[in-house]
């Protein structure tokens, strides 16, 4: 019988790397009133349609997501700071409930707010995209359709039931987004997201990262 030699050092190295891999989210949070309204809907989906974990996460709008080694995050943070320095706060208006074909219900945004957020995401990508592609080539996404998720991974039956009650129904709320928040969670422990940085949108003149003003 052929003997197979396992290099324990190799496996130990892989295990060590995994312990330093994190999933990172860059998000906009909303005001407490809008957050409470969204959370109530998410809880309704969980209790009435059986959408597991719909109410677990605090409502947020994801600008960027990636899985990367913690030693490679400093460059990303520096890039986010640079973009935020020249980006102005913006007003975000929510409009109605919609769904994706693959089983996700969400609340859509007013068009001008959506366009400004997409522009911000493009500027984030211009600043850190090369670094992210190098160190997290298959595990990254920059926002291309801003929304607030209500429930995901819904079955066809769950989606059909929810569509009867919620599809295209109005959800009118507006809040001011004045900072981006960076969250992370471990891939090993399955822990909840923790906040590790904030990036105030300062709107400082002189950069190319300006968008909708509050006024």
VENGI-V339876 format. One record per residue. RES is the residue in one small letter. D_CENTER is the distance of its C-alpha to the mean C-alpha in Angstrom with 1 decimal. Layout:
# VENGI-V339876
res = (RES	RES)
d_center = (D_CENTER	D_CENTER)
This chain:
# VENGI-V339876
res = (x	x	x	x	x	x	x	x	x	x	x	x	x	x	x	x	x	x	x	x	x	x	x	x	x	x	x	x	x	x	x	x	x	x	x	x	x	x	x	x	x	x	x	x	x	x	x	x	x	x	x	x	x	x	x	x	x	x	x	x	x	x	x	x	x	x	x	x	x	x	x	x	x	x	x	x	x	x	x	x	x	x	x	x	x	x	x	x	x	x	x	x	x	x	x	x	x	x	x	x	x	x	x	x	x	x	x	x	x	x	x	x	x	x	x	x	x	x	x	x	x	x	x	x	x	x	x	x	x	x	x	x	x	x	x	x	x	x	x	x	x	x	x	x	x	x	x	x	x	x	x	x	x	x	x	x	x	x	x	x	x	x	x	x	x	x	x	x	x	x	x	x	x	x	x	x	x	x	x	x	x	x	x	x	x	x	x	x	x	x	x	x	x	x	x	x	x	x	x	x	x	x	x	x	x	x	x	x	x	x	x	x	x	x	x)
d_center = (51.4	49.1	47.5	43.7	42.8	39.3	38.2	36.9	35.8	33.5	31.8	31.6	29.9	27.3	26.8	26.5	23.8	21.7	22.0	20.4	17.4	14.1	10.5	8.5	5.0	5.5	5.0	8.0	9.8	12.8	16.5	18.2	20.0	17.1	15.2	18.4	19.0	15.7	16.3	19.8	18.8	16.5	19.5	21.8	20.1	20.4	24.0	25.4	23.8	23.2	19.4	18.9	16.2	15.0	15.7	14.6	11.1	11.2	9.9	6.9	5.5	2.3	5.1	5.4	5.7	9.4	12.2	15.0	18.0	17.8	20.8	18.9	16.2	18.7	18.8	15.1	15.4	18.5	17.0	14.2	17.1	19.3	17.0	16.4	20.2	21.1	18.4	19.6	17.9	17.4	18.0	15.5	17.4	16.5	19.1	19.3	18.2	17.8	17.2	16.4	19.4	17.9	17.6	14.5	15.2	13.1	14.1	14.5	15.0	18.2	18.9	19.4	16.2	14.3	16.5	16.0	12.2	12.8	15.5	13.5	11.1	14.5	15.9	13.3	14.1	17.8	17.7	16.1	16.0	19.4	18.7	15.6	17.7	20.5	18.9	16.1	17.5	16.4	13.1	10.8	9.0	8.7	7.7	11.1	11.0	9.2	9.5	9.2	9.6	13.0	13.9	13.5	16.2	18.8	22.4	24.4	26.4	23.5	22.1	25.6	26.2	23.1	23.8	27.3	26.0	22.8	22.4	22.8	23.5	22.8	20.2	21.2	19.4	18.8	17.4	17.3	14.3	16.1	13.8	10.5	9.7	9.2	9.0	10.6	12.6	15.7	16.3	19.8	20.0	17.2	16.7	14.2	11.4	13.3	12.7	14.3	14.3	14.0	14.7	16.9	17.3	21.0	22.2	24.9	27.3	28.2	25.0	23.5	20.1	21.2	19.9	20.5	22.5	22.6	26.3)
